[in-house]
């Protein structure tokens, strides 16, 4: 899926306008540009292994990240 997105962004010259992130169960939020540099680049975490205690921790981690970066972005719709 990421390769398809890469092609579309490049085809429409939009890559410079898009910040992409990967949401990863074990790692949280990873900037797309750094996703292949992490030791756990293949971060498929089986959902069945997530305990009920881990779910709120993970949700709060993602929520905290979004809150910290949200002021850096403005919602705009691009029509292709």
SVG drawing of the C-alpha trace seen along z (x, -y; Angstrom):
<svg xmlns="http://www.w3.org/2000/svg" viewBox="-11 -26 29 40">
<polyline fill="none" stroke="black" stroke-width="0.4" points="0.0,0.0 2.8,-2.4 4.4,-1.9 1.0,-2.8 0.8,-5.9 4.4,-6.8 3.6,-6.5 0.5,-8.7 2.2,-11.4 5.0,-11.5 2.7,-11.4 0.8,-14.4 3.8,-16.2 2.3,-16.2 5.1,-14.5 6.5,-17.8 3.1,-18.7 2.4,-15.5 3.9,-14.3 3.3,-10.6 3.4,-8.6 3.1,-4.9 1.0,-3.9 2.7,-0.9 1.4,1.1 4.8,1.7 6.5,-1.6 3.7,-4.2 4.1,-6.7 6.9,-6.6 7.7,-9.2 7.4,-7.4 10.9,-8.6 12.4,-6.8 10.3,-3.7 13.0,-1.4 15.7,-2.5 14.1,-1.2 15.3,2.2 11.7,3.4 11.0,2.2 8.6,5.1 6.4,4.2 3.3,6.4 2.2,7.0 -0.5,9.7 -3.6,8.0 -4.4,11.2 -1.2,10.5 -2.3,7.1 -3.7,7.3 -6.6,5.2 -4.1,3.2 -2.1,2.3 -4.9,0.8 -5.3,-2.4 -1.6,-2.9 -1.3,-2.6 -4.3,-4.9 -2.8,-7.5 0.6,-7.3 -1.0,-8.0 -3.3,-10.7 -0.3,-12.5 1.7,-12.5 -1.3,-13.9 -1.8,-16.6 1.8,-17.6 2.0,-17.9 -1.6,-19.2 -0.6,-22.8 1.9,-22.3 -0.8,-21.4 -3.6,-23.2 -6.5,-21.2 -6.6,-21.8 -8.2,-19.7 -6.4,-19.2 -8.5,-18.5 -6.8,-16.3"/>
</svg>
